């Protein structure tokens, strides 16, 4: 029996067990002790891997990110994509991961205030996403697909993060057939963001504002 328990991936077991409990009951277990009792394991085993239920949920969302990256890295054509195409691939793959966990994602995201740009449970996800988007943006800078602007370009990755939160919210509320509204939201918002990051009207506006400021006497 002990050998059997040693062979169990307890970190994964706790994570899956927690999500299952949450979607069945609509709330967290009252205590770690109660949760472990239902799993038939000592409470001390839980604390070998997690320090709280919050840390479990952060791991759940980090796993979502890792599943998306694993899928992209396994796509032989992915490396040849433009920055925009890579970003679109990420969002569409994320939606597929969400679909496998819809009850949980909808339940958890319902608690997120529309003005909140940093949901606590997405903390680790956000850190990894920031690293990845900066790499994608650097590729875009190198290929001139997007341009660098003083002060502004350092915030591009944050704009992509806000868009990801927007897409997540659209999807959790999407009742259209095969999530067509979400697909449209991904396409339209992504096109807009990458157009704004290209050389164009935004640069004309910045140039004019700079001129107006320098020549405010007129």
FENBEL-V51680 format. One record per residue. OMEGA is omega in whole degrees, -180 to 180 (999 if undefined). D_CENTER is the distance of its C-alpha to the mean C-alpha in Angstrom with 1 decimal. Layout:
# FENBEL-V51680
omega=OMEGA d_center=D_CENTER
omega=OMEGA d_center=D_CENTER
This chain:
# FENBEL-V51680
omega=179 d_center=39.3
omega=179 d_center=38.1
omega=180 d_center=37.4
omega=-179 d_center=35.4
omega=-180 d_center=33.2
omega=-177 d_center=32.8
omega=180 d_center=31.4
omega=174 d_center=28.6
omega=-173 d_center=25.1
omega=179 d_center=24.9
omega=179 d_center=21.5
omega=-179 d_center=20.1
omega=178 d_center=22.8
omega=-178 d_center=21.9
omega=-180 d_center=18.2
omega=179 d_center=19.2
omega=180 d_center=22.1
omega=180 d_center=20.2
omega=180 d_center=17.8
omega=178 d_center=21.0
omega=-176 d_center=22.8
omega=-177 d_center=20.3
omega=176 d_center=20.3
omega=-173 d_center=24.0
omega=179 d_center=24.9
omega=179 d_center=22.4
omega=179 d_center=22.4
omega=171 d_center=22.1
omega=-178 d_center=25.3
omega=180 d_center=27.8
omega=175 d_center=28.2
omega=179 d_center=27.1
omega=-180 d_center=30.7
omega=179 d_center=30.7
omega=-179 d_center=27.5
omega=178 d_center=29.0
omega=180 d_center=32.3
omega=178 d_center=30.9
omega=179 d_center=29.5
omega=-179 d_center=32.9
omega=179 d_center=31.9
omega=179 d_center=32.9
omega=-178 d_center=30.7
omega=179 d_center=31.1
omega=179 d_center=29.2
omega=-175 d_center=26.0
omega=173 d_center=26.4
omega=-175 d_center=26.7
omega=-178 d_center=23.0
omega=178 d_center=21.4
omega=179 d_center=22.8
omega=175 d_center=21.5
omega=177 d_center=19.6
omega=-180 d_center=16.9
omega=176 d_center=16.5
omega=-177 d_center=16.3
omega=175 d_center=13.4
omega=178 d_center=11.4
omega=178 d_center=12.5
omega=-178 d_center=11.5
omega=175 d_center=7.7
omega=177 d_center=8.4
omega=176 d_center=10.4
omega=-180 d_center=7.9
omega=-178 d_center=6.4
omega=179 d_center=10.2
omega=177 d_center=11.2
omega=-179 d_center=9.5
omega=180 d_center=11.1
omega=179 d_center=14.2
omega=180 d_center=14.7
omega=-180 d_center=14.4
omega=180 d_center=16.7
omega=179 d_center=19.1
omega=-176 d_center=19.5
omega=-178 d_center=22.8
omega=-174 d_center=22.3
omega=-176 d_center=18.9
omega=-179 d_center=20.5
omega=-178 d_center=22.8
omega=173 d_center=20.2
omega=179 d_center=20.1
omega=179 d_center=17.2
omega=-179 d_center=16.5
omega=178 d_center=16.9
omega=180 d_center=14.5
omega=177 d_center=11.7
omega=180 d_center=12.9
omega=179 d_center=13.0
omega=-177 d_center=9.3
omega=-180 d_center=8.5
omega=178 d_center=11.6
omega=177 d_center=10.9
omega=179 d_center=7.6
omega=178 d_center=10.0
omega=177 d_center=12.5
omega=178 d_center=10.8
omega=-177 d_center=10.2
omega=179 d_center=13.9
omega=-176 d_center=15.1
omega=-170 d_center=13.8
omega=-177 d_center=14.5
omega=-179 d_center=16.8
omega=-177 d_center=14.7
omega=180 d_center=11.5
omega=-179 d_center=14.1
omega=-177 d_center=16.0
omega=-174 d_center=13.5
omega=178 d_center=11.9
omega=-179 d_center=15.5
omega=-175 d_center=16.1
omega=176 d_center=13.7
omega=-179 d_center=16.1
omega=180 d_center=15.5
omega=-179 d_center=16.4
omega=179 d_center=13.9
omega=180 d_center=11.3
omega=177 d_center=10.5
omega=-173 d_center=10.3
omega=-176 d_center=12.0
omega=179 d_center=10.5
omega=-176 d_center=7.0
omega=-179 d_center=9.4
omega=176 d_center=9.3
omega=-178 d_center=5.7
omega=180 d_center=6.1
omega=-180 d_center=9.4
omega=179 d_center=8.8
omega=179 d_center=6.5
omega=178 d_center=9.5
omega=-178 d_center=11.9
omega=-178 d_center=10.9
omega=177 d_center=10.9
omega=177 d_center=14.2
omega=180 d_center=15.7
omega=179 d_center=15.0
omega=177 d_center=16.5
omega=177 d_center=19.4
omega=179 d_center=20.2
omega=177 d_center=20.3
omega=-177 d_center=22.6
omega=-178 d_center=24.8
omega=-176 d_center=25.3
omega=175 d_center=25.8
omega=174 d_center=23.3
omega=-176 d_center=22.1
omega=179 d_center=24.2
omega=178 d_center=24.2
omega=179 d_center=25.3
omega=177 d_center=26.6
omega=-173 d_center=24.3
omega=-173 d_center=21.9
omega=178 d_center=20.4
omega=-179 d_center=19.1
omega=-178 d_center=16.8
omega=-176 d_center=15.4
omega=178 d_center=12.2
omega=177 d_center=11.8
omega=178 d_center=12.6
omega=178 d_center=9.9
omega=179 d_center=7.4
omega=178 d_center=9.6
omega=179 d_center=9.7
omega=177 d_center=6.1
omega=178 d_center=7.1
omega=-180 d_center=10.4
omega=178 d_center=9.6
omega=-180 d_center=8.1
omega=178 d_center=11.4
omega=-177 d_center=13.5
omega=-179 d_center=12.7
omega=180 d_center=13.5
omega=-174 d_center=16.7
omega=178 d_center=17.6
omega=-179 d_center=21.0
omega=-180 d_center=22.0
omega=178 d_center=23.2
omega=176 d_center=20.7
omega=-179 d_center=18.0
omega=179 d_center=19.8
omega=179 d_center=18.7
omega=179 d_center=15.0
omega=180 d_center=16.2
omega=179 d_center=18.3
omega=179 d_center=15.7
omega=-177 d_center=13.5
omega=-175 d_center=16.8
omega=-178 d_center=18.3
omega=179 d_center=15.6
omega=178 d_center=14.8
omega=180 d_center=18.5
omega=-178 d_center=19.1
omega=-177 d_center=16.8
omega=173 d_center=18.3
omega=180 d_center=21.7
omega=-180 d_center=21.5
omega=176 d_center=20.6
omega=174 d_center=23.7
omega=-178 d_center=27.2
omega=-177 d_center=28.6
omega=-180 d_center=29.3
omega=-180 d_center=27.0
omega=176 d_center=29.2
omega=179 d_center=32.3
omega=180 d_center=31.2
omega=-179 d_center=30.5
omega=179 d_center=33.8
omega=180 d_center=35.7
omega=178 d_center=34.3
omega=178 d_center=35.3
omega=-178 d_center=38.7
omega=-180 d_center=39.1
omega=-178 d_center=38.4
omega=-178 d_center=40.8
omega=-174 d_center=43.4
omega=179 d_center=43.0
omega=-179 d_center=46.8
omega=999 d_center=47.0
